[in-house]
């Protein structure tokens, strides 16, 4: 009963008459008004802004810095990009390049990047919650805000949201995209890049339609159990097959193989004499097989290129008669192969066959003991091969390639967290999920089909970077911010020369009109560059032009008619439209030659990279120029000196923007270098 | 009410921040070592160049020695590093050769890092070795890419399997980019000038060609940033070193 009385008396004391009521209300309002500034006083950004003032105190430029500091909550608002970022409320010194070397966050200036900071805001590249004004909510993922800051090692993925070309600043993104193609991820997963082009695989898995000609069921069994045991660089993943499944699949794969109609009678595998073994090794070297294929040396290191498969244990895998026929003409077995058709004679074929046959490893097949296949095993093997999607990568008789076998990855970098099933104990973030999926796909369920890839941790980071770039940013940007993509070239040379170039697989190494490999020079304008006689001789015996180069053009043993066809075609078809091939005539003007010599050795110091006088010059970055006068065209040399990148983009020679007079004298000097006359 | 909660949050935030700056790795279970550790030394893996947030290419190896300089097996090794540095494994015990190998991932800030490996010596005293590592930021790594393509062929005297060095073929021997003793004395504008306009711009050899028409401005600036980042000794003493205080 006392409580209502007490309340009543309190009420009277505070609001008993108008003066009391006025005073009390006034006090309440004062307190309420004070809360607003007081609240700001306790905000994190307020503390950080105060901290910044402490940090710059005592610096020479403190006054300037303090004047530029804008206090209060700061916001970057870009309506057309839907960007609202308040990061600069705490990161107050992002634009203060004078503070380089400051090591405390949030006060470090932003490093130089190709875009201005106001152009796209922060969140577009760093992710996180731009509108949040507390450290926790801006950077980490909480219940209401699910987008955490992107870990530093994946930063390059942000560039890939718009850019699809290989930027120099994004090595990790480039490597990741290359891997998606090279490891065959895009056989099963479809992936469309921001420019609308579909990522195509580059790994070229072999057809199995005639695999019985090539190898044995025992080898197939050992290989599918663990491809990396055969070759550490194999891109085929490990499907973690049980012994029984591997037995049945190998039975099916051999059973479906139909032999090539015109297989000649197998020659007995020849035991080579020591001299022949040496000659075989030399021929392997002279033919520059190592430009594409690697072999383990005595120290266990791989020596050679990675265009073709590793050959360390090829003798264990391939049948001798298959090796011989393959080297004779790879196109007969696999019309789509990247391997060139060397024109070896029978003696050379025996030598190469002997060399490759000797590359064996008895350990690889030690534990393979399989009984002859039963019809039941073959049928089960076919079922397994269908379920696991073997035919998506390999051509297999009787199996069709299934479409949409695995989830589309085009928007994987924008997948909302609520649609992801995380494993217990896993960090709740998209990068962590993608990383785990690549590292141990089967940990998400033993029934999952994705195989186990053998890749290093840094490669996993590359892949995650490339996949995180797969957002829908590019499609939501205004048209003026679109980055143009690179249309894929489907250039194919025509006619008999075209067929010859296909047969020799020039495009495995050389690129022409945007189509082909990047191991060797781009030949789009080769016809303008070189002289006919030189090209004819080069095809007969392709001496390398660059002494320091390790990968070299092989000798294909072409006939006179073949070299003529190729030379005529190149000189006709591959001409630059930029200038006339014969626009510069070089007369033997000794004055100009001498002036050119001065320029070569003094002003431009070309001898740093090129050799003109084999006795005196040593530079070996660029091609040797001792006989450049009989190799190149005067007009090409003249234009090249004026701007090499305009003739061959990406070439290493620095662009001197040389004037016409200097270029003319140097051209005269270079064209006088005819090499030693025979 | 809200004021109070923001106050608590602010305090908590500050506490978390100051706490996270001195993250300490849990003490491992220590077995009595065969001999008493007297010193811990770096065997390999120091002075590596990585990019922010990525693991170093090579593992770091440290060795625990006794007072006679002989390796001590079974000594516990702990690590300290700045916020964001990850050690894998986070701690451990030396093997029979007295060595312990671990992988290091640097933090997300570009710059110099100092990591410390320590063990407990005689009388419970901690002996420690400090190892320097470097994390490149965006601009520095872009400079590194350009360096690998254009500069290293002459400026790096070491040849690799893919690239034969041209260093010894030149009359004026190019400076290695980490030659801080020399390059730290060259100003930014001089470096920009020699890269842009070639050696003669500073009265040096014409064997150094001009790159102003080959590389763009940001590329050349990135090269300077890279040269500054990898300088040994460091370019500026005021430069931050990320280590646990």
Interface residues (C-beta under 8 A of the other chain):
Chain A: X35 X38 X39 X42 X43 X44 X47 X101 X102 X103 X104 X105 X108 X111 X112 X113 X114 X134 X135 X136 X151 X152 X153 X154 X155 X168 X169 X171 X172 X457 X458 X461 X548 X550 X602 X603 X604 X605 X607 X608 X609 X618 X619 X620 X621 X643 X645 X652 X654 X655 X656 X657
Chain B: X2 X3 X6 X7 X9 X10 X13 X14 X17 X51 X52 X53 X54 X55 X57 X107 X108 X109 X110 X111 X137 X138 X139 X141 X142 X145 X146 X149 X150 X153 X154 X161 X162 X163 X164 X166 X168 X169 X170 X199 X205 X206 X207 X209 X210 X211 X213 X214 X218 X219 X221 X222 X225 X236 X238 X239 X240 X241 X242
